[in-house]
C-alpha cells in the first residue's frame, strides 16, 4: 500500500459537484486514489506540509502537439497566420525522427508538469523517418504523466489540393491500420488508466471525407474518443465553404464527428447554430487562447459555449504556435480574453480554473479525474501562495489573478512527479541540452 498525507492545506479548491472550498484540511492519497479528506488526519506514511498553499485538482490539457517544442519561435513563422505558419514549419518537421519526437515530448511534458498539469492529450499527425506515436507514449511513461495521445494523420498533400507537402501524407488504409495497432497495444479504458488512445485525423484541409468518416467508424467500433481541428480561423471557414459547400459544424455532423466521444480543437469561429449543435450532442471543445492570439485567429466564444452547455477544456496547443506550454497561464489568458470581448464580469478566476481542471477532464471523458473528492484519482497540484506573486492578495484562492505560475508539488496517481518546483522523474537540464542540440541541427 502506498500512501501520502497532504497536511494542513490552507485552501482546497475541490471542483467537486458542489464546488466546495475547504480551509485547513488534510488529504490522504492511497494507492492512486483520494482516500480521505478531513482535519487532523494521522498517518505513518510520507507527510507533505501544505500550510500557506492552495491545493487544486491537477490541471488538464486537452490539446497539444508535443513535438513542436523543438521548433519554438522559428523565423519566418513568427508573424504568419495559420496556413502560412504551417507551410513554414512543415519542411522542418519533415526532418524529425524518433529521437526528436521522444525528446521534444519529454520537454513538453515536463513543462506542463511544472505548470500544474497532471493529464494531457497530444495530437501527433506526422510521422517522418520512422517516428511513431509510441515515441511520445514512452516519454509520458517516463515523466509519469497521465496521457491521452491521439493518432493523427494527413492524407491529402499539396498535389491533391491539401496544405501539407506530399512527403508528409500517408495512405489512408495504412493510417487506419496503424490506429488499430496503437489502440490494441496501448489503450486502457479502465478507471484510473494512465494511457488512453484516440483517433485524430489532422483537419478537414489535410484528410479526405472518406478518412474522416472511416476514422469515426473505427473509433466507435473500438470505443475510443475522436479529435481534430475545427473552425480555427477565417481561412478555415473559407476553405470549408469552398471545398465542402458548408460550414465546419455541418461538415463535422455529416461525417459523424459530433457526440460525447468527440472533441474539437479551437472552434474560434463557431456560430450560434454550431454552438447549439455541440451543446445538444455533448461534443467537446479544446479552447487554446494563447495559440489563437499568437496566430491572430480570434477569440473563441467560450462564454456563449459555456452558457449553452458545451463542454469546454483548455489546450496549450503546440509550442511552436503558443510558444510556451504553461497551462495555468493558459487558464489566465482564457479568463482575460472573455473579459476583453464580453466585459469584466464575463469570466471569474474560479470559472477559468474550473475549465482548466474539471472542464478538461469532462472533455476527455475522464470522470475519475479533475476533482478533489474521495474516490477520484490522486492527481493533485499544490501551489505555494506565500511568494511575491500572491503578496497582498486578499483572496489567495484566486490563483489566476494573483498567484504563482509554477507549481510547488504535483502528484499523478498518487506519485510525486514535481517536488519543490523540480521534476523528479527526469534529468531536466540534460534533456534541455539534448533538445537544444537537436534544434540547432534542424536549424542548420
C-alpha positions as CSV (number, residue, x, y, z in Angstrom):
1,X,0.0,0.0,0.0
2,X,1.3,3.4,-1.0
3,X,0.2,6.4,1.0
4,X,0.9,10.2,1.2
5,X,-0.8,12.7,3.5
6,X,-1.1,16.3,2.4
7,X,-1.4,18.1,5.7
8,X,-3.0,21.4,6.7
9,X,-3.7,22.9,3.3
10,X,-4.6,26.5,3.7
11,X,-7.2,26.3,0.9
12,X,-8.5,23.4,-1.2
13,X,-10.5,24.2,-4.3
14,X,-12.2,20.8,-4.8
15,X,-14.1,21.3,-8.1
16,X,-16.4,18.6,-6.7
17,X,-20.1,18.5,-7.5
18,X,-20.8,21.4,-5.1
19,X,-17.6,23.2,-5.8
20,X,-16.6,23.2,-2.2
21,X,-13.7,25.3,-1.0
22,X,-12.1,23.9,2.2
23,X,-9.7,25.5,4.7
24,X,-7.1,24.0,6.9
25,X,-7.7,20.4,5.8
26,X,-5.7,17.2,5.1
27,X,-5.9,15.0,2.1
28,X,-4.9,11.3,2.2
29,X,-3.7,9.7,-1.0
30,X,-3.7,5.9,-1.0
31,X,-2.9,3.6,-3.9
32,X,-3.5,6.3,-6.5
33,X,-6.9,7.4,-5.2
34,X,-8.0,10.2,-2.9
35,X,-8.9,8.2,0.2
36,X,-9.9,10.7,2.8
37,X,-10.4,14.5,3.3
38,X,-10.6,15.9,6.8
39,X,-8.8,17.6,9.7
40,X,-6.1,16.2,11.9
41,X,-5.6,13.0,9.9
42,X,-2.9,10.7,11.2
43,X,-0.5,8.7,9.0
44,X,2.8,6.8,9.3
45,X,3.4,7.5,5.6
46,X,5.1,10.5,4.0
47,X,3.6,13.8,5.0
48,X,3.6,16.8,2.7
49,X,3.1,20.1,4.6
50,X,0.7,22.4,2.7
51,X,0.4,25.4,5.1
52,X,0.5,28.6,3.0
53,X,-0.6,26.7,-0.1
54,X,-3.7,26.4,-2.3
55,X,-4.4,22.9,-3.4
56,X,-6.3,22.2,-6.7
57,X,-7.0,19.2,-8.8
58,X,-4.3,18.7,-11.4
59,X,-4.8,20.8,-14.5
60,X,-6.0,19.0,-17.7
61,X,-4.6,19.9,-21.1
62,X,-7.0,18.9,-23.9
63,X,-4.9,19.9,-27.0
64,X,-1.2,19.8,-27.7
65,X,1.4,18.9,-30.3
66,X,4.3,18.0,-28.1
67,X,6.8,17.6,-30.9
68,X,6.6,21.3,-31.6
69,X,8.5,22.2,-28.5
70,X,11.6,21.7,-30.7
71,X,10.5,24.4,-33.1
72,X,9.6,27.4,-31.0
73,X,10.0,31.0,-32.4
74,X,11.1,29.8,-35.8
75,X,11.9,32.8,-38.1
76,X,9.5,33.1,-41.0
77,X,6.7,31.7,-38.9
78,X,6.7,34.2,-36.1
79,X,4.3,36.6,-37.7
80,X,2.3,34.4,-40.0
81,X,-1.4,33.3,-40.0
82,X,-2.2,29.7,-39.6
83,X,-1.8,28.4,-43.1
84,X,1.4,30.4,-43.8
85,X,2.8,29.3,-40.4
86,X,2.1,25.6,-41.2
87,X,3.8,26.0,-44.6
88,X,6.9,27.4,-43.0
89,X,7.1,24.6,-40.4
90,X,6.1,21.5,-42.4
91,X,9.6,21.3,-44.2
92,X,11.3,21.4,-40.8
93,X,9.1,18.8,-39.2
94,X,9.7,16.5,-42.1
95,X,13.3,16.2,-40.9
96,X,12.3,14.8,-37.5
97,X,12.8,11.2,-36.5
98,X,12.1,9.1,-33.4
99,X,14.7,10.8,-31.2
100,X,13.3,14.3,-32.0
101,X,9.8,13.1,-31.2
102,X,10.8,11.5,-27.9
103,X,13.0,14.4,-26.6
104,X,10.5,17.1,-27.6
105,X,7.8,15.2,-25.8
106,X,9.9,14.9,-22.7
107,X,10.4,18.7,-22.8
108,X,6.8,19.5,-23.4
109,X,5.5,17.1,-20.7
110,X,8.0,18.4,-18.1
111,X,6.9,22.0,-19.0
112,X,3.3,21.0,-18.5
113,X,4.0,19.3,-15.2
114,X,5.7,22.4,-13.8
115,X,2.6,24.4,-14.7
116,X,0.4,22.0,-12.6
117,X,-0.8,19.7,-15.4
118,X,-1.4,16.0,-14.5
119,X,-3.4,14.8,-17.6
120,X,-2.6,15.8,-21.1
121,X,-3.8,14.8,-24.6
122,X,-1.4,15.0,-27.6
123,X,-2.2,15.3,-31.3
124,X,0.6,13.8,-33.3
125,X,-0.3,13.8,-37.0
126,X,3.0,13.4,-38.9
127,X,5.5,10.5,-38.7
128,X,8.6,11.2,-40.7
129,X,11.7,9.0,-40.8
130,X,10.3,6.2,-38.7
131,X,8.8,8.3,-35.9
132,X,5.7,6.8,-34.3
133,X,3.1,7.7,-31.6
134,X,4.9,5.1,-29.5
135,X,7.8,7.6,-29.0
136,X,5.6,10.1,-27.2
137,X,3.8,7.4,-25.2
138,X,7.2,6.2,-23.9
139,X,8.1,9.8,-23.0
140,X,4.9,10.2,-21.0
141,X,5.5,7.0,-19.1
142,X,9.0,8.2,-18.1
143,X,7.7,11.6,-16.9
144,X,4.8,9.9,-15.1
145,X,2.1,12.0,-16.8
146,X,-1.5,10.7,-17.3
147,X,-1.7,10.6,-21.1
148,X,-4.3,10.7,-23.8
149,X,-2.3,10.5,-27.1
150,X,-4.2,10.6,-30.3
151,X,-3.2,9.1,-33.6
152,X,-3.3,12.0,-36.0
153,X,-3.0,11.7,-39.7
154,X,-2.7,13.6,-43.0
155,X,-3.6,12.0,-46.4
156,X,-4.1,14.9,-48.8
157,X,-0.9,16.6,-49.9
158,X,-0.2,19.7,-51.9
159,X,-0.5,17.9,-55.3
160,X,-4.1,17.0,-54.4
161,X,-5.1,20.4,-53.2
162,X,-4.2,19.9,-49.5
163,X,-1.9,22.0,-47.3
164,X,0.8,19.6,-46.2
165,X,3.7,18.6,-48.5
166,X,3.3,15.3,-50.2
167,X,6.2,13.8,-48.3
168,X,4.3,14.0,-45.0
169,X,1.0,12.4,-46.1
170,X,0.1,8.7,-45.7
171,X,-2.0,6.1,-47.4
172,X,-5.4,6.0,-45.8
173,X,-5.6,2.3,-45.3
174,X,-2.2,2.4,-43.6
175,X,-3.5,5.2,-41.3
176,X,-6.5,3.1,-40.2
177,X,-4.4,0.0,-39.6
178,X,-1.9,2.0,-37.5
179,X,-4.7,3.3,-35.4
180,X,-5.9,-0.2,-34.8
181,X,-2.3,-1.3,-33.8
182,X,-2.0,1.6,-31.3
183,X,-5.3,1.1,-29.7
184,X,-4.8,-2.6,-29.3
185,X,-1.4,-2.1,-27.8
186,X,-1.8,0.9,-25.6
187,X,-5.4,1.9,-24.9
188,X,-6.6,1.2,-21.4
189,X,-10.3,2.1,-20.8
190,X,-10.3,1.1,-17.1
191,X,-10.8,3.7,-14.4
192,X,-7.6,5.3,-13.4
193,X,-5.8,4.3,-16.6
194,X,-2.6,6.1,-17.4
195,X,-3.0,5.8,-21.2
196,X,-6.0,6.1,-23.4
197,X,-5.6,6.4,-27.2
198,X,-7.7,8.5,-29.5
199,X,-8.2,8.7,-33.3
200,X,-7.5,12.1,-34.8
201,X,-7.3,12.9,-38.5
202,X,-5.5,16.2,-38.5
203,X,-8.0,18.6,-40.0
204,X,-10.6,19.0,-42.8
205,X,-7.9,20.5,-45.0
206,X,-5.5,17.6,-44.8
207,X,-7.6,14.5,-44.9
208,X,-10.4,13.2,-47.2
209,X,-14.1,12.9,-46.3
210,X,-13.7,9.1,-46.5
211,X,-10.9,9.1,-43.9
212,X,-12.9,11.3,-41.6
213,X,-15.9,9.0,-41.9
214,X,-13.9,5.8,-41.7
215,X,-11.9,7.1,-38.7
216,X,-15.2,7.8,-36.8
217,X,-16.5,4.3,-37.6
218,X,-13.2,2.8,-36.4
219,X,-13.1,4.9,-33.2
220,X,-16.7,3.9,-32.2
221,X,-16.0,0.2,-33.0
222,X,-13.0,0.4,-30.7
223,X,-14.7,2.5,-28.1
224,X,-12.1,5.3,-28.2
225,X,-12.5,9.1,-28.5
226,X,-12.1,11.2,-31.6
227,X,-10.3,14.5,-32.0
228,X,-9.5,17.0,-34.8
229,X,-9.0,20.8,-35.5
230,X,-12.2,22.7,-36.5
231,X,-13.2,26.3,-37.3
232,X,-9.9,27.7,-36.2
233,X,-9.9,30.9,-38.2
234,X,-11.4,32.7,-41.2
235,X,-9.2,30.8,-43.6
236,X,-10.5,27.6,-42.1
237,X,-14.2,28.7,-42.7
238,X,-13.4,29.9,-46.2
239,X,-11.8,26.5,-47.1
240,X,-14.8,24.6,-45.7
241,X,-17.3,26.7,-47.7
242,X,-15.3,26.5,-50.9
243,X,-14.4,22.8,-50.7
244,X,-17.4,21.3,-48.9
245,X,-20.1,23.8,-49.5
246,X,-20.9,24.1,-45.8
247,X,-19.6,25.4,-42.5
248,X,-17.3,23.3,-40.4
249,X,-20.1,22.3,-37.9
250,X,-22.3,20.9,-40.7
251,X,-19.3,19.1,-42.2
252,X,-18.5,17.5,-38.8
253,X,-22.1,16.5,-38.3
254,X,-22.4,15.0,-41.8
255,X,-19.4,12.7,-41.2
256,X,-20.3,11.6,-37.7
257,X,-17.9,13.9,-35.9
258,X,-20.3,15.1,-33.1
259,X,-21.1,13.4,-29.9
260,X,-20.0,12.8,-26.3
261,X,-16.9,10.9,-27.7
262,X,-15.7,13.8,-29.8
263,X,-13.8,16.9,-29.0
264,X,-12.6,19.6,-31.5
265,X,-9.7,21.9,-31.1
266,X,-10.0,25.7,-31.3
267,X,-13.6,26.3,-32.6
268,X,-12.8,30.1,-32.7
269,X,-15.3,30.7,-35.4
270,X,-18.3,28.6,-34.4
271,X,-21.6,30.4,-35.0
272,X,-24.7,30.1,-32.9
273,X,-26.2,27.1,-34.7
274,X,-22.9,25.3,-34.4
275,X,-22.7,26.0,-30.7
276,X,-26.2,24.7,-30.2
277,X,-25.3,21.6,-32.2
278,X,-22.3,20.9,-29.9
279,X,-24.3,21.5,-26.8
280,X,-27.1,19.1,-27.8
281,X,-24.7,16.4,-29.0
282,X,-22.4,16.8,-26.0
283,X,-19.4,17.5,-28.3
284,X,-16.4,18.9,-26.5
285,X,-14.1,21.8,-27.3
286,X,-10.4,22.4,-26.6
287,X,-10.0,26.1,-26.2
288,X,-6.5,27.3,-27.0
289,X,-6.4,31.0,-26.2
290,X,-2.7,31.7,-26.4
291,X,-2.3,30.0,-29.8
292,X,-5.4,31.8,-31.1
293,X,-3.8,35.1,-30.1
294,X,-0.3,34.1,-31.5
295,X,-1.7,33.2,-34.9
296,X,-4.3,36.0,-34.9
297,X,-7.2,33.6,-35.2
298,X,-9.5,35.5,-32.9
299,X,-11.3,35.0,-29.6
300,X,-13.3,31.8,-29.2
301,X,-16.9,32.3,-28.0
302,X,-16.3,30.5,-24.7
303,X,-18.9,32.4,-22.8
304,X,-21.6,31.5,-25.3
305,X,-20.4,27.9,-25.3
306,X,-20.4,27.6,-21.6
307,X,-23.8,29.2,-21.3
308,X,-25.2,26.8,-23.9
309,X,-23.9,23.8,-22.1
310,X,-20.9,22.9,-24.3
311,X,-18.1,21.0,-22.6
312,X,-15.0,23.2,-22.7
313,X,-11.5,22.4,-21.7
314,X,-8.2,24.2,-22.2
315,X,-5.3,23.4,-24.5
316,X,-1.8,24.9,-24.8
317,X,-1.7,23.8,-28.4
318,X,1.8,23.2,-29.9
319,X,4.7,25.0,-28.5
320,X,5.5,26.4,-31.9
321,X,2.2,28.3,-32.1
322,X,2.0,29.4,-28.4
323,X,5.2,29.5,-27.9
324,X,5.0,28.1,-24.4
325,X,3.3,25.2,-22.7
326,X,2.2,26.7,-19.3
327,X,-1.3,25.6,-18.6
328,X,-2.0,27.8,-15.7
329,X,-1.1,30.8,-17.9
330,X,-3.5,29.4,-20.5
331,X,-6.2,29.5,-17.9
332,X,-5.5,33.1,-17.1
333,X,-5.4,34.0,-20.7
334,X,-8.8,32.4,-21.2
335,X,-10.3,34.5,-18.4
336,X,-8.8,37.7,-19.8
337,X,-9.9,37.2,-23.4
338,X,-13.5,36.6,-22.4
339,X,-13.4,39.8,-20.4
340,X,-11.9,41.7,-23.3
341,X,-14.7,40.5,-25.6
342,X,-17.6,40.3,-23.2
343,X,-16.9,42.6,-20.3
344,X,-15.1,42.3,-16.9
345,X,-17.7,40.1,-15.4
346,X,-17.7,37.6,-18.3
347,X,-15.5,35.0,-16.6
348,X,-14.2,34.7,-13.0
349,X,-10.9,33.4,-12.0
350,X,-12.6,30.4,-10.4
351,X,-14.6,29.6,-13.5
352,X,-11.4,29.7,-15.6
353,X,-9.7,27.3,-13.2
354,X,-12.7,25.0,-13.3
355,X,-12.4,24.9,-17.1
356,X,-8.7,24.0,-16.6
357,X,-9.4,21.1,-14.3
358,X,-12.9,19.5,-14.2
359,X,-13.8,21.0,-17.5
360,X,-10.9,19.4,-19.3
361,X,-11.5,16.1,-17.6
362,X,-15.1,16.1,-18.8
363,X,-13.9,16.9,-22.4
364,X,-11.6,13.9,-22.3
365,X,-14.2,11.6,-20.8
366,X,-12.4,11.2,-17.5
367,X,-15.0,11.5,-14.7
368,X,-12.4,9.9,-12.5
369,X,-10.1,13.0,-12.7
370,X,-10.4,16.7,-12.4
371,X,-11.8,16.8,-8.8
372,X,-10.6,16.6,-5.3
373,X,-13.2,14.2,-3.9
374,X,-13.0,10.8,-2.2
375,X,-12.7,8.0,-4.8
376,X,-11.3,10.2,-7.5
377,X,-7.8,9.8,-8.8
378,X,-5.0,11.3,-6.7
379,X,-4.0,13.9,-9.3
380,X,-3.1,17.0,-7.1
381,X,-1.4,20.3,-7.6
382,X,0.0,22.3,-4.6
383,X,0.6,26.0,-5.2
384,X,2.7,28.0,-2.8
385,X,1.0,31.3,-2.2
386,X,3.5,32.7,0.2
387,X,5.6,34.2,-2.5
388,X,5.8,37.6,-4.1
389,X,3.1,36.8,-6.8
390,X,0.5,36.5,-4.0
391,X,1.8,39.0,-1.6
392,X,-1.0,41.3,-0.5
393,X,-3.7,39.2,-2.1
394,X,-7.0,39.2,-0.2
395,X,-8.1,36.0,-1.9
396,X,-5.2,33.6,-2.4
397,X,-7.6,31.1,-3.9
398,X,-8.0,33.5,-6.9
399,X,-4.8,32.0,-8.3
400,X,-5.3,33.3,-11.8
401,X,-5.5,36.9,-10.6
402,X,-2.6,36.8,-8.2
403,X,-0.7,33.6,-7.9
404,X,2.3,31.5,-8.9
405,X,2.6,30.3,-12.5
406,X,4.8,27.3,-11.4
407,X,3.5,24.5,-9.2
408,X,5.4,23.6,-5.9
409,X,4.4,19.9,-5.8
410,X,2.5,17.7,-8.2
411,X,1.0,14.3,-7.8
412,X,-0.2,12.0,-10.6
413,X,-1.9,8.8,-9.5
414,X,-0.5,9.5,-6.0
415,X,3.1,9.6,-7.2
416,X,5.0,12.8,-6.8
417,X,6.4,14.0,-10.1
418,X,7.2,17.6,-9.1
419,X,8.8,18.4,-5.7
420,X,9.7,21.9,-4.6
421,X,9.3,23.1,-8.1
422,X,11.5,20.5,-9.7
423,X,10.6,17.5,-11.9
424,X,11.6,14.3,-10.0
425,X,11.3,11.8,-12.9
426,X,13.7,13.4,-15.4
427,X,17.1,15.0,-15.5
428,X,15.6,18.1,-17.0
429,X,18.9,20.0,-17.6
430,X,20.2,17.0,-19.6
431,X,17.0,16.8,-21.6
432,X,17.1,20.5,-22.3
433,X,20.7,20.2,-23.5
434,X,19.8,17.4,-25.9
435,X,16.7,19.3,-27.2
436,X,18.8,22.4,-27.9
437,X,21.4,20.3,-29.8
438,X,18.7,18.7,-31.9
439,X,17.1,22.0,-32.6
440,X,20.4,23.5,-33.7
441,X,20.9,20.7,-36.1
442,X,17.4,21.2,-37.6
443,X,18.1,24.9,-37.9
444,X,21.4,24.3,-39.8
